[in-house]
Amino acid sequence: MPQESKKGGIAAAQGDGPVCPVCSSVAGTVLGRRHEYSILRCGDCSLTYKYIPDLNRDLTQSLQDVTYRESTLIARTRSRLVRKMAADRLRILQGYMKSGRLLEVGCASVEFLALAQGAGFDVQGVDSSKMFVEFNRQNGIDVEHGRVEDFDFPPHKFDVIALFHLIEHVEDPVGFVQALGPLLQQDGLVFIATPNLGSLTSRIFGRRYPGFVQHDHLTFFVEDTLSDVLRRGGFDIVNSFSKEYSHHLFSSTLGFLGDAVRARRQLPSNTLPGDDGRPAESVAAASGMAKRTLAKAVGGLPSVLGFFLYPVLRPVGLALERTMKGHELLVIAQPSRPK
C-alpha cells in the first residue's frame, strides 16, 4: 500500500487519472504528453508534476534503477564538479551548524558525507540503490540500503538531514517530508537541493525542459511549491536560495539535444544517448570502444565548456542566484514549533 500523507496526496492513486501528489487536486493544466507520461501543473497548489499511470513505490524504484547505471557511478566518482558541489553544500550547512549527527538520504557515492565527516559531523547515509550501497560498502563506507521511511531510527536522533536531488524522485513528497520530522532534534535542520523549475535554463526550454524527460523525475519545484510541501510536512522555512554553476546551461542543452535525437529516432525517453533501443549490454557489445569513448567525451563537454567560459559565465550566475533563477533550488528548514 502507498504511504498516505495526512495533508498531501497519494501519487499511487494516479491510476484513476491525474491527481496532484501534494494537495490531491484533480484540477490541472496539461503542459505536455508522451506515451509514458503527462506533465501537469496543479490548478490548486501550482505544483508541476508528472502523471504516470499506476505510479507506486515499486515503479518509482524501477525508474531510478534504470536511470542510474554503472556508467553513472563511474562518472560521479571521477567528477571534480561533483566534489565541488559537495564542498559548496557543506560550506552552506556550516553557516548554520558546525557539527552534529547528520543523515544524508540518497547519499549516492557519498562525496558530501565524506567531506562532512572530515569536517567533524557524525554521519550516516541511506540509499535505495543497491548499486550505490554495494559500491560504498566495497570501499569501506557503511551505507544502509532502503528508504528512510523503512528504518526504525530512534526519535530525534539527527541534527541535520540532507536531501540532495532526491525530493523530486519520491512519489509522495509530503508524506516523505512528514517522515523526517520525528527523526530530527527540535532545532534540527533539513537541507534540500533540487532542480529549480524557476531557473533561467528551465524558462529557456519551456515545455521542452530536459528535466521533464528524465523518467524518474516526478515533481518539479519552484521556491513557493517546495516551501508549500515543507510546510504541509511540518516544517518552517529558515532560508531559500538558488545556485548556478557554469556547466548548467550546457548540460541542459545537451539533454535537450539528446531528447530531440531520441524523438527523431522514435526511441523511448529512457534510452540513453548511443543506445538504439536494444538492451544496454547488447549496445555496448555492438558499439565497441569508439562509441563508448565518444559518449564519454560528449558527456564531459558541459564541464569542459563551463571551465573555459567560467570568467564570462560566473557574473551571469551570480545575477541569477540573487534573483532565485539559478539552476539549483536550495532550502533549509526546521521542524515547526508547537503553537
N, C-alpha and C positions, 0 to 999 in steps of 0.2 A: 504494500500500500504506500502511496506517496505521502510524504510528511506534509501535513496541513498547517499553514501558519494561522495564527489567531486573527491577524489583521490583514493578511495578504491572500493571494490566490494559490491555486494548485496548478502548476504548469501541466501536470499529467492529465488534468481534466480536459485538456485541449482536444482530446479525441472527439469530443462532441462539437468542435468548432473553436475558433479563436477566442481565448479567454486571457485577459491580462494577468500575468503571473504575480503582479503586485497587488492590484485592487480588485481583481476578479470581474472587472467590467467586460461586457461583450461588445461595447461600443468602440469603434476604432476605424482608422483610415488605412487602407492598404497602400503601402509605398512601393511594393514590388512583389513579383511572384516568380518562383521557379518550380520545377516539377517536384522538388523535395520539400519546399517550404514557401511561406509567405512572410514578408516583413510588414509589420503594422505599427501604427502609433496609437496608443490608447486614447480614447476620447475623453476619459475622466482624469487619469493621473499623468497623462502625456508621456508615459514610458514608451520607448521604441523597443519592440521585441520580435522574436522570430517564432512564428507558428509552425510547429512540426506535429502532424497528427500523431496521437498516441505517445507523445513525449512522456517518458518516465525516467526514473533513476538509472535503470539498466541501459536504456538507449542513450542517455546523456554520457554514461561512461564509455559506451562503444564509440560514440562520436569522438571523444577525446583520445581513445586508443588508436583510432585511425589517423588522427591528426598528428600525434606525437610519435614519430617513428625513431628508429635508431639514428638516422641522419640528423634529426632534431637534437638529440642528446649530444652527438659529436660536435655539432655546430656550437651549441651552448658552451661546452667545456673549453672550446678553443677561442671563444669570442672575448676580446678585450672590452667590447662595448657592453656585454652582459655584466662583466665585472665592474665597469664604471657605473652603470646604472644601479647596481647593488650598493656600491660605495656612496653614491649620491643619496639613496634612500636611507642608509644608515646615518649619514650626516643630518638629514631632516629629522629622523627619530631622536637623535641625540640632542636636538634643540628642545625636546620635550621630556626626555628621560635618558639618563646616562647609563643605567644598569637595571637589572631586574630579570624576572623569568619571562622568556619570550617564546611564543609558539608561532611558527610560520606554517600556515595551511596552504598546501600546494607548493611545497618548497622546491620541487624540481631537482636541479643539480646543486642546490644548497650554496650558491655563491653568497647570498645575503646572510644565511645562517652562519657560515664560516667567518665572515667579517664581523658579525655581531658577537660571536663567541670570543673572537680575538680582542674585541673592544670591552669585554667584561660582562656581557649578558650570559645568563644561564639559558641555553637554547634547547629547543625541542622542535622536531619537524614531523609533519604528516603529509602524505601524498597518496592520491587514489591510483596513480600509475604504477603498476608493477615494475615497468621498465626503469623508471627513475629510482624507485625504492631499492631494487636489486643492484643498480649501479652504485648507489651511495653505500650500501652495506658492503659491497666488494671493496670499496675504498675506505672502509673502517668508520663510516658515519652511520650512526644508528637513527634511521628514519622509520616511522611507523607507517604501515600500509593501510589505507582506508580513508573514509570520510570523517571529518571531525565530529559529526553528529553521532558516530558509532562508538566513540571512545568514552569510557567511564572515568573521565578526569575528575579529580577532587574539585569541589566548588571553590571558586576564587583562586585557582592555582596560579594564574598568569597575570603579569603586569602589562604585557603587550601581546596582541595577536596581530600578525601581519598577513595580509592577503594581497599578493601582487599578481595582477592579471588573472584573477580567479573568479570574482563575483559574477562576471559576465558569462561564466560557464555553468552556473548552477540553475536548476530548473525552478527552484522556489527561493528567490533571493531573500524575501522577508523571513521565511521560516529558517533559512540558513543563518541569517544575522541574529535572530532570536536565540539560536542555539549557542551563540558565542557569549552572550551576556553573563550567564551563570559561571562561566569559566574565568571571568576577569575580576580582579580587585575593583572595588567601587571607584577608585581613582585611576583605574587602568585605562589603557588606550587600545583602540583598534585602528590600524593603519592600512588604508586601502589604496591601491593603484589600479586603474582600469583605463582602457581606451576612451578618449573624450569625443563623444559624438558632436560636441560643440566646437571642435577644433577647426582650424583653417583647412587642414587637409580633408576632413570629412565634408566640409562645405564645398570644397573644390569639386569633389567627385559626386556629391549629392546622392542620388539613389543608386549610383554605381560604386559607392563607398566600399573599398575592398574588405573592410571588417565584416560587412554583411555576408560575404561569401564564405568566410571560414566557418565550416559547418558545425563546430562546437561552440561558436559564439551565439548565445541565446538571448541576451539582453544588451542594450546599448544605451549608455548613460550620458547625460549632461549633469551639471552640478546640481540642479534642482531635483532631478529624478533620483539621483543617488542619495542625496540628503533625505528625500522622502522615504526611501527604503530603510535607511538607518533609523529614522525617527519611528517608523512603524515597527521596527525591530527592537526598540527600546534604548536608543542611543541619542545623545545630544552632540551636535557638531562642534568641534573645537576649532578646526580651521580647514579651509579648502583652497587648493591652488592647482596650477597646471604646470606641466613640464614639456619642453620641446627640445628634442635632440636633432642634430643636423642631418641625421640619416632618415628621419621620419618621412619627409616628403618623397624621398627616393624609394623607400621601401613600400610606401603606399602606391606610388606609380608603378613599381614592379608588380605588385599584387593586382593592380588594375589591368595591366597589360597581360599578365598571366591568365586572368579571368576572361579577357577578351579572346585570347588564343583558344582557351578551352571551349568557350561558347562557339567559336567559329568551327572548331573540330567536333562540336557536339559531344564533348566529354562531360561527365558529371563533375560537380563543383568540388568534390573531394579528391579529384585526380591531381596529383602533383605535377608541376612542370617537368616535362621529359617523359611522363607516362603516356601510354596510348590506350589506356582503359584496361590493359591486362594486369594480372597480379604483379605487385611490386617486384617479387623475386624473378618473374619472367622478364620484366622490363630490364632489370639490372643485368641479367644474363645476356640479353639480346643487344643492349646498347653498348656495353663494354666500357673501357676506361675513358674513352674520348667523351662520351656523353656525360659521365659522372663528373669529369673534370670541368666540362662546360657548365653543368648545373651548379657546381661549387663556385665557379667564377662569377656566374650571374647572381647567385645568392649573396655573395660578398660585395657586390657592386655598390649597394647603398652605403655601406660603411666606408668604402674607399672614397666615394664621392663626397660623403659628409666630412671626411677627414680633410680632404684637399680644399673644400669650399667652406670650411669652418669660419675663417675670418669674415666672409661675406654673410653667412647664414646666422651666425651667433647673434648679431644685433637684432635680426628679424625674430629669432627665437625668444629673446628677452622681451620684445614687444608683445609677442603672442602670449607669453606666460603672464605678463602684467594684466592682460585683458581676458584671461581664462580661456584662451583659444589655442593653448598648446596641445600636442597630440595626446599626452597623458593627463588624466584627471586624478588627483590625489586628495584624499580626505582623511583627516584624523578626527576620531570621535571617542566619546567615553560613555559608559552606561548612564542612563538618565537617573537623576537623583529622585528619591521618593518625595512627593509633594505633600 
